[in-house]
Amino acid sequence: MSLPTFISRLTVSAIAVAAILAGCGGGEPDRSVGGLKLLGEQRIPLTTVFKGTVVGGLSGIDYDPASGNWILVSDDRSDQSPARFYTARLNYGLDGFGGAELRDAMYLRQADGSQYPSRAQYAQRGGEVADPESIRFDPRDGSIWWSSEGDRSLGLQPFVRHAAADGGTLESLPTPFMFSVSAAQTQGSRMNLSYEAMSFAADGKSLWVAMEGPVYADGAPATATSGAVSRITRHDLTGTMKAQYAYRIDAVPGATPSSGAAENGVSEILAIDSHRLLVLERAVVQPAPGQTIQFHARIYEIDTDGATDVSRLASLADAGYTPVKKRLVLDLTTLGIRIDCIEGMAWGPRLANGHHSIVLVSDDNFDAFGAGQVTQLLAFEVLPK
């Protein structure tokens, strides 16, 4: 990128960020979330091939107001195609969701410039196996940040990584000890319950990162009869922990003790202002052994004001603390449409009436569950309080 182009891009980004952050005093955005109204749905069929990659596993999404582009990251561990993200254009408004167009496929790359290996390739050539789950544009310059759940079976740590717009690694944030995996299954992140969710703070100067489920020290994952606890951490952009809060995950909705597979966890977060965030809980349920998997999703608003900073608590299992307050914004099963495995959530552009918008995306899991999954995009109007 030439210097004039870079300066032009930086100027446009600065204007866009200023517009987003304007409104409330103290530099906070003028957002409030009373409810969500469905505008429409778009789908990408299973095993769609685009620019030599298999489209699927879309677990994170974000919007860049400077360019009007969206990005969507796949959680494919380079098994179907190398670790990657897509750029897209989404056409929606108060009159509905008119279309979704993929524009490009970009490969995430390791620090040495190579693509991330699959687990089979890792055994031969090393490196890291990426399990991308969330992706965000950096509001300062249009670069990207993404999170990986790591791989406990391979001894690979979860991480948050800063990358250039073309997917090349710029830097990696240190993984706090409480989330580090250990050969002994008694410490750190559980497999596939780690760095699932991430959001820039409302001021654009720090990152919120949420665990999908509890670390070993904090108790068991959610079941049909009991919830669980996740940690939501605010880091500065060097990785220093600024604060951390406990979030109570619901018991698995739609599950009973006689159900088959049943899990629930935090799949995405989205900052509203300095102390409020949206949290997306996504559940996978097999009503009975042998039956087809079903999906549930709920969006909550949480408030960290009055909650305990738990960053110094090694275990939440028996500790005394105050979790964040949560308020149900939307249970997606009430929309009257089939809900897929919703995992990504992002602010979109303002609508013609001045209201904000939000888009959700589902992870089709390459239909590993045999549930006839697709990639589902849902656009919503945000109804203010």
C-alpha positions as CSV (number, residue, x, y, z in Angstrom):
1,M,0.0,0.0,0.0
2,S,1.4,3.4,-1.0
3,L,1.9,6.1,1.7
4,P,-0.8,8.4,0.1
5,T,-3.3,5.5,0.0
6,F,-2.5,4.6,3.6
7,I,-2.9,8.2,4.8
8,S,-6.2,8.4,2.9
9,R,-7.4,5.2,4.4
10,L,-6.4,6.3,7.9
11,T,-8.3,9.6,7.4
12,V,-11.5,7.9,6.3
13,S,-11.2,5.4,9.2
14,A,-10.7,8.3,11.7
15,I,-13.8,10.0,10.4
16,A,-15.8,6.8,10.6
17,V,-14.7,6.1,14.1
18,A,-15.5,9.6,15.2
19,A,-19.0,9.2,13.7
20,I,-19.5,5.9,15.5
21,L,-18.3,7.2,18.9
22,A,-20.1,10.6,18.7
23,G,-23.4,11.0,20.5
24,C,-23.1,10.2,24.2
25,G,-20.9,12.3,26.4
26,G,-17.4,11.1,27.2
27,G,-16.8,9.6,23.8
28,E,-19.2,6.7,24.2
29,P,-21.4,5.7,21.2
30,D,-25.1,6.6,21.3
31,R,-26.3,3.0,21.4
32,S,-29.0,1.4,23.4
33,V,-30.6,-2.0,22.9
34,G,-34.2,-2.4,23.9
35,G,-35.0,-5.2,21.5
36,L,-34.2,-6.6,18.0
37,K,-36.5,-6.8,15.0
38,L,-35.7,-9.3,12.3
39,L,-35.2,-7.6,8.9
40,G,-34.5,-10.7,6.9
41,E,-32.4,-13.8,6.2
42,Q,-29.9,-14.9,3.6
43,R,-28.3,-18.4,3.2
44,I,-25.2,-19.8,1.7
45,P,-25.7,-23.5,0.8
46,L,-23.6,-26.2,2.3
47,T,-20.2,-26.9,0.5
48,T,-20.4,-23.8,-1.6
49,V,-17.0,-23.3,-3.2
50,F,-15.6,-19.8,-3.6
51,K,-12.2,-18.9,-5.0
52,G,-10.9,-22.4,-4.4
53,T,-12.1,-22.7,-0.8
54,V,-15.1,-24.4,0.8
55,V,-17.3,-21.8,2.4
56,G,-18.4,-22.9,5.9
57,G,-17.7,-22.8,9.6
58,L,-18.4,-19.1,9.7
59,S,-18.0,-18.3,13.4
60,G,-17.2,-14.5,13.4
61,I,-18.3,-11.5,11.5
62,D,-17.6,-7.7,11.5
63,Y,-18.3,-4.6,9.6
64,D,-15.9,-1.7,8.6
65,P,-17.8,1.6,8.3
66,A,-14.8,3.1,6.4
67,S,-15.1,0.8,3.5
68,G,-18.6,-0.7,3.8
69,N,-17.0,-4.2,3.8
70,W,-17.8,-7.1,6.0
71,I,-15.4,-9.9,7.1
72,L,-16.4,-13.4,8.1
73,V,-13.9,-15.9,9.6
74,S,-14.1,-19.7,9.2
75,D,-13.3,-22.0,12.2
76,D,-12.0,-24.6,9.8
77,R,-8.8,-25.9,11.3
78,S,-7.4,-26.1,7.7
79,D,-9.1,-29.4,7.2
80,Q,-11.4,-28.3,4.3
81,S,-9.2,-25.4,3.1
82,P,-6.4,-23.4,4.8
83,A,-7.4,-21.1,7.7
84,R,-9.1,-18.1,6.1
85,F,-11.6,-15.3,6.2
86,Y,-13.9,-13.8,3.6
87,T,-14.8,-10.2,2.6
88,A,-18.4,-9.6,1.7
89,R,-21.1,-7.1,0.9
90,L,-24.5,-7.3,2.6
91,N,-27.5,-5.6,1.2
92,Y,-30.2,-5.0,3.8
93,G,-32.4,-2.3,5.1
94,L,-35.8,-1.6,6.6
95,D,-37.4,-3.2,3.5
96,G,-35.6,-6.5,4.1
97,F,-32.4,-8.4,3.4
98,G,-31.8,-8.3,-0.3
99,G,-28.5,-10.2,-0.8
100,A,-25.1,-11.3,0.5
101,E,-22.2,-11.3,-1.9
102,L,-18.8,-12.8,-1.1
103,R,-16.0,-10.6,-2.5
104,D,-12.7,-12.3,-1.7
105,A,-11.1,-15.1,0.3
106,M,-8.0,-14.3,2.4
107,Y,-5.7,-16.7,4.1
108,L,-4.6,-16.2,7.7
109,R,-0.8,-16.6,7.9
110,Q,1.7,-17.5,10.5
111,A,4.5,-15.2,11.6
112,D,6.8,-16.7,9.0
113,G,4.3,-16.0,6.2
114,S,3.1,-19.6,5.8
115,Q,-0.5,-20.8,5.9
116,Y,-1.7,-22.5,9.1
117,P,-1.4,-26.3,8.9
118,S,-4.2,-28.8,9.5
119,R,-3.7,-31.2,12.5
120,A,-2.4,-33.9,10.1
121,Q,0.1,-31.4,8.6
122,Y,1.1,-30.1,12.0
123,A,2.4,-33.6,12.9
124,Q,4.8,-33.4,10.0
125,R,5.9,-29.7,9.9
126,G,4.9,-28.1,13.2
127,G,3.8,-24.5,13.4
128,E,0.4,-23.9,15.0
129,V,-3.1,-25.2,14.2
130,A,-5.5,-22.3,14.1
131,D,-9.1,-22.6,15.3
132,P,-10.4,-19.1,14.4
133,E,-13.6,-18.2,16.2
134,S,-14.0,-14.4,16.3
135,I,-12.7,-11.6,14.0
136,R,-12.8,-7.8,14.4
137,F,-11.7,-4.8,12.3
138,D,-9.3,-2.5,14.2
139,P,-11.2,0.9,14.1
140,R,-7.9,2.7,14.0
141,D,-6.6,1.5,10.7
142,G,-8.6,-1.4,9.2
143,S,-6.3,-4.2,10.2
144,I,-7.9,-7.2,11.9
145,W,-7.8,-9.0,15.2
146,W,-8.9,-12.6,15.5
147,S,-9.1,-15.3,18.2
148,S,-8.2,-19.0,18.2
149,E,-9.4,-21.6,20.7
150,G,-6.1,-23.4,20.5
151,D,-6.0,-27.2,20.7
152,R,-5.6,-28.9,24.0
153,S,-5.0,-32.3,22.4
154,L,-1.9,-30.8,20.7
155,G,-0.8,-28.7,23.7
156,L,-1.6,-25.5,21.7
157,Q,-2.6,-22.4,23.6
158,P,-5.7,-20.2,22.8
159,F,-4.6,-16.8,21.5
160,V,-5.6,-13.4,20.2
161,R,-3.7,-12.3,17.1
162,H,-3.4,-9.0,15.3
163,A,-3.1,-9.3,11.5
164,A,-2.8,-7.1,8.5
165,A,-5.8,-6.7,6.2
166,D,-4.3,-9.4,4.0
167,G,-4.2,-11.9,6.9
168,G,-0.4,-11.7,7.7
169,T,0.5,-11.8,11.4
170,L,1.5,-8.5,13.1
171,E,1.6,-9.5,16.7
172,S,0.1,-11.9,19.3
173,L,-1.2,-11.1,22.7
174,P,0.1,-13.2,25.7
175,T,-2.3,-15.8,27.0
176,P,-3.1,-15.4,30.7
177,F,-2.0,-18.3,32.8
178,M,-5.5,-19.1,33.9
179,F,-6.4,-19.9,30.3
180,S,-3.2,-21.7,29.4
181,V,-3.6,-25.4,28.6
182,S,-1.8,-28.0,30.6
183,A,-1.1,-31.7,30.0
184,A,-2.9,-32.3,33.3
185,Q,-6.6,-31.8,32.6
186,T,-7.1,-29.8,35.7
187,Q,-5.9,-26.4,34.7
188,G,-6.7,-23.9,32.0
189,S,-9.1,-24.0,29.0
190,R,-11.2,-26.9,28.1
191,M,-11.1,-28.2,24.5
192,N,-13.4,-26.2,22.3
193,L,-14.6,-24.0,25.2
194,S,-11.9,-21.3,25.0
195,Y,-11.5,-18.0,23.2
196,E,-14.8,-18.1,21.3
197,A,-15.9,-14.4,21.6
198,M,-14.2,-11.0,21.2
199,S,-15.2,-7.4,20.8
200,F,-13.4,-4.1,20.6
201,A,-14.5,-1.9,23.6
202,A,-16.7,1.0,22.7
203,D,-13.8,3.4,22.9
204,G,-11.8,1.3,20.4
205,K,-8.8,1.2,22.7
206,S,-9.1,-2.2,24.3
207,L,-10.5,-5.7,23.6
208,W,-13.1,-7.8,25.4
209,V,-12.4,-11.5,25.2
210,A,-14.9,-14.1,26.4
211,M,-14.5,-17.8,27.2
212,E,-17.1,-20.1,25.6
213,G,-17.3,-22.1,28.9
214,P,-15.6,-22.5,32.2
215,V,-11.9,-23.2,32.8
216,Y,-11.3,-26.4,34.8
217,A,-10.8,-24.4,38.0
218,D,-14.3,-22.8,37.7
219,G,-16.4,-25.9,37.6
220,A,-18.2,-28.0,35.0
221,P,-19.7,-26.9,31.7
222,A,-23.5,-26.3,31.4
223,T,-25.9,-29.3,31.5
224,A,-29.6,-29.8,31.0
225,T,-30.1,-29.0,34.7
226,S,-27.4,-26.5,35.7
227,G,-25.6,-23.6,34.2
228,A,-21.9,-22.7,34.2
229,V,-19.7,-19.7,34.5
230,S,-17.5,-18.0,31.9
231,R,-14.9,-15.3,32.3
232,I,-15.1,-12.1,30.2
233,T,-11.8,-10.2,30.2
234,R,-10.9,-6.7,29.1
235,H,-7.3,-6.4,27.8
236,D,-5.4,-3.4,26.5
237,L,-3.9,-3.8,23.0
238,T,-0.7,-5.1,24.5
239,G,-2.5,-7.9,26.3
240,T,-2.4,-6.5,29.8
241,M,-5.5,-7.5,31.7
242,K,-7.6,-4.5,32.8
243,A,-10.5,-6.2,34.3
244,Q,-12.4,-9.5,34.3
245,Y,-16.0,-10.5,35.1
246,A,-17.9,-13.7,35.7
247,Y,-20.9,-14.4,33.4
248,R,-23.5,-17.0,34.3
249,I,-24.3,-19.3,31.4
250,D,-27.8,-20.7,31.2
251,A,-28.5,-24.4,31.6
252,V,-28.9,-26.0,28.2
253,P,-32.2,-24.8,26.7
254,G,-34.5,-27.5,25.3
255,A,-32.5,-30.3,27.0
256,T,-33.5,-32.8,29.6
257,P,-31.5,-35.4,31.6
258,S,-32.6,-38.0,29.0
259,S,-31.4,-35.9,26.0
260,G,-28.4,-36.9,23.9
261,A,-25.7,-34.3,23.2
262,A,-26.4,-31.1,25.0
263,E,-24.1,-28.0,25.4
264,N,-24.5,-24.3,25.9
265,G,-21.9,-21.5,25.9
266,V,-20.9,-18.0,24.9
267,S,-20.4,-17.8,21.2
268,E,-19.9,-14.0,20.7
269,I,-19.9,-10.7,22.5
270,L,-20.4,-7.1,21.3
271,A,-19.7,-3.9,23.2
272,I,-22.5,-1.4,23.6
273,D,-20.8,1.2,25.7
274,S,-18.1,1.3,28.5
275,H,-19.9,-1.1,30.8
276,R,-22.6,-2.9,28.7
277,L,-22.2,-5.7,26.2
278,L,-24.4,-8.0,24.2
279,V,-23.7,-11.7,24.8
280,L,-24.8,-14.5,22.4
281,E,-25.4,-17.9,24.0
282,R,-25.6,-20.7,21.5
283,A,-26.8,-24.2,22.5
284,V,-26.6,-27.5,20.6
285,V,-29.2,-30.1,21.7
286,Q,-30.0,-33.6,20.6
287,P,-33.6,-34.1,22.1
288,A,-33.0,-37.8,22.5
289,P,-30.2,-40.2,21.6
290,G,-30.2,-40.8,17.9
291,Q,-32.4,-37.8,17.0
292,T,-31.4,-34.8,14.8
293,I,-29.4,-32.1,16.5
294,Q,-31.3,-28.8,17.2
295,F,-29.9,-25.3,17.8
296,H,-30.9,-22.6,20.2
297,A,-29.6,-19.0,20.5
298,R,-30.3,-16.2,23.0
299,I,-29.0,-12.7,23.1
300,Y,-28.5,-11.0,26.5
301,E,-27.5,-7.5,27.5
302,I,-25.0,-7.6,30.4
303,D,-23.8,-4.8,32.7
304,T,-20.4,-4.9,34.4
305,D,-21.3,-2.0,36.8
306,G,-21.5,-3.5,40.3
307,A,-19.9,-6.8,39.2
308,T,-16.8,-8.2,41.0
309,D,-13.4,-8.0,39.2
310,V,-12.5,-11.7,39.4
311,S,-9.1,-11.4,37.7
312,R,-7.3,-12.3,40.9
313,L,-9.5,-15.3,41.7
314,A,-7.8,-18.5,40.7
315,S,-11.1,-20.4,41.0
316,L,-14.8,-19.3,40.9
317,A,-16.1,-22.7,42.0
318,D,-16.3,-21.8,45.7
319,A,-15.5,-18.1,45.7
320,G,-17.7,-15.3,46.7
321,Y,-18.3,-12.8,43.9
322,T,-21.0,-10.8,42.1
323,P,-21.4,-11.8,38.4
324,V,-22.5,-9.4,35.7
325,K,-26.2,-8.6,35.5
326,K,-27.9,-10.0,32.4
327,R,-31.2,-9.2,30.6
328,L,-32.7,-11.2,27.9
329,V,-33.0,-9.2,24.6
330,L,-34.0,-12.0,22.2
331,D,-34.6,-15.7,22.2
332,L,-34.1,-16.5,18.5
333,T,-36.4,-19.6,18.7
334,T,-39.3,-17.1,19.0
335,L,-38.7,-15.7,15.5
336,G,-40.7,-18.4,13.7
337,I,-37.8,-19.5,11.5
338,R,-35.4,-22.4,11.6
339,I,-32.3,-21.4,13.6
340,D,-28.9,-22.8,12.7
341,C,-25.7,-22.8,14.8
342,I,-25.5,-19.0,15.4
343,E,-21.9,-18.0,16.4
344,G,-21.1,-14.5,15.0
345,M,-22.5,-11.1,15.8
346,A,-21.6,-7.6,14.6
347,W,-22.8,-4.0,14.5
348,G,-23.8,-3.0,11.0
349,P,-24.5,0.4,9.4
350,R,-27.3,2.7,10.6
351,L,-30.7,2.1,8.9
352,A,-32.7,4.8,7.1
353,N,-34.7,5.6,10.3
354,G,-31.4,6.2,12.2
355,H,-31.6,3.0,14.2
356,H,-28.5,0.8,14.5
357,S,-28.4,-2.7,12.9
358,I,-26.9,-6.0,13.9
359,V,-26.1,-9.1,11.8
360,L,-25.7,-12.6,13.0
361,V,-24.0,-15.5,11.1
362,S,-24.1,-19.3,11.7
363,D,-21.5,-21.9,11.7
364,D,-22.7,-24.8,9.4
365,N,-20.0,-27.1,10.9
366,F,-19.7,-28.5,7.4
367,D,-22.8,-30.4,8.5
368,A,-20.7,-32.7,10.8
369,F,-23.9,-33.3,12.9
370,G,-25.9,-34.4,9.8
371,A,-28.6,-31.8,10.6
372,G,-28.9,-30.3,7.1
373,Q,-27.1,-27.2,8.1
374,V,-26.4,-24.1,6.0
375,T,-24.7,-20.8,6.5
376,Q,-27.4,-18.4,7.8
377,L,-27.1,-14.6,7.9
378,L,-29.7,-12.7,9.9
379,A,-30.1,-8.9,9.8
380,F,-31.8,-7.0,12.7
381,E,-33.0,-3.5,13.4
382,V,-32.0,-2.5,16.9
383,L,-34.9,-1.0,18.8
384,P,-33.6,1.5,21.3
385,K,-34.9,1.6,24.9
